Amino acid sequence: MSNDSPIEQLRKRFNAKAAKNLCATYLLSIQGKNGGNWLTKITDGKCEFIPQETNHTHCEPDCKISVSQEDLEMIISGRLTAMTAAMSGLLDIEGELGLAMQLVPIFFE
């Protein structure tokens, strides 16, 4: 596994083509040593990660996703699917499940 933070890994994996018709904001909350909260804005094939002080933002995200750094790294490396993580409670999703599932082709395929 690389030494990059989970957000850096997601930034590198971003598939603009898969995101070209998506317009959504996510609050990504990662627990662990390189964890934190990022408001993630995906708009027409562009992705922006904006660090947040807490898991409360100025604008209400369409979807909130919470995951531990270890579980996220297992998803990124392909040892765990996002769907399995969500079903087993390792990935906590608040808001529109459909929007959360749209992140799979954007970051994990």
C-alpha positions in Angstrom: 0.0 0.0 0.0 1.3 3.5 -0.8 2.1 6.0 1.8 -0.4 8.5 0.4 -3.3 9.6 2.6 -6.6 8.0 1.7 -7.7 11.3 0.2 -4.6 11.5 -2.0 -5.3 8.0 -3.2 -8.9 8.9 -4.1 -7.7 12.0 -5.8 -5.3 9.9 -8.0 -8.0 7.3 -8.7 -10.7 9.8 -9.7 -12.3 8.8 -13.0 -13.5 12.1 -14.6 -15.3 10.2 -17.5 -17.3 8.2 -15.0 -18.3 11.4 -13.1 -19.1 13.5 -16.1 -22.9 13.5 -15.5 -22.8 13.7 -11.8 -23.4 16.8 -9.7 -23.3 16.0 -6.0 -21.6 16.8 -2.7 -20.5 14.2 -0.2 -19.1 14.5 3.3 -16.4 12.0 3.6 -15.5 11.2 7.2 -12.4 9.0 7.6 -11.5 7.7 11.1 -7.8 6.8 11.8 -4.4 8.3 11.8 -4.7 10.1 8.5 -8.4 10.7 8.9 -10.5 13.7 8.9 -13.5 15.2 7.2 -13.7 16.3 3.6 -16.5 18.0 1.7 -16.2 16.3 -1.6 -17.8 18.1 -4.5 -18.2 16.3 -7.8 -19.4 18.5 -10.7 -19.4 17.5 -14.4 -16.2 15.5 -14.3 -14.3 17.5 -11.7 -13.7 16.6 -8.1 -12.7 18.8 -5.2 -11.8 17.7 -1.7 -12.3 20.5 0.9 -11.0 19.7 4.4 -13.5 20.4 7.1 -12.8 21.1 10.8 -15.7 18.9 12.0 -18.2 16.6 10.4 -20.6 19.6 10.2 -20.4 21.7 7.1 -21.8 25.1 6.0 -23.8 23.4 3.3 -25.8 20.2 3.7 -24.1 17.5 1.6 -26.3 15.2 -0.5 -24.7 12.2 1.2 -22.5 11.5 4.2 -20.1 8.6 4.2 -18.1 7.4 7.3 -15.4 4.8 7.1 -12.2 3.9 9.0 -8.9 4.4 7.2 -8.2 0.7 7.4 -11.5 -0.3 5.7 -11.1 2.5 3.1 -7.6 1.2 2.2 -9.0 -2.4 1.9 -11.7 -1.0 -0.5 -9.1 1.0 -2.5 -6.8 -2.0 -2.8 -9.7 -4.2 -4.0 -9.7 -6.6 -1.0 -13.1 -5.4 0.1 -15.9 -4.1 -2.2 -17.8 -0.9 -1.2 -21.0 -2.8 -1.4 -19.8 -5.5 1.1 -18.5 -2.8 3.4 -21.8 -0.9 3.3 -23.8 -4.1 3.9 -21.6 -5.2 6.8 -21.7 -1.8 8.5 -18.0 -0.9 7.9 -19.1 1.9 5.6 -21.8 4.1 7.1 -24.0 6.0 4.6 -26.4 8.8 5.5 -28.5 10.3 2.7 -29.1 9.0 -0.8 -27.7 5.4 -1.1 -27.9 5.8 -4.9 -25.5 8.8 -4.8 -23.1 6.7 -2.6 -23.2 3.9 -5.1 -22.3 6.3 -7.9 -18.9 6.7 -6.3 -18.0 3.1 -7.1 -17.2 3.5 -10.8 -15.7 7.0 -10.1 -13.1 5.8 -7.5 -13.1 2.0 -7.2 -13.2 0.4 -10.7 
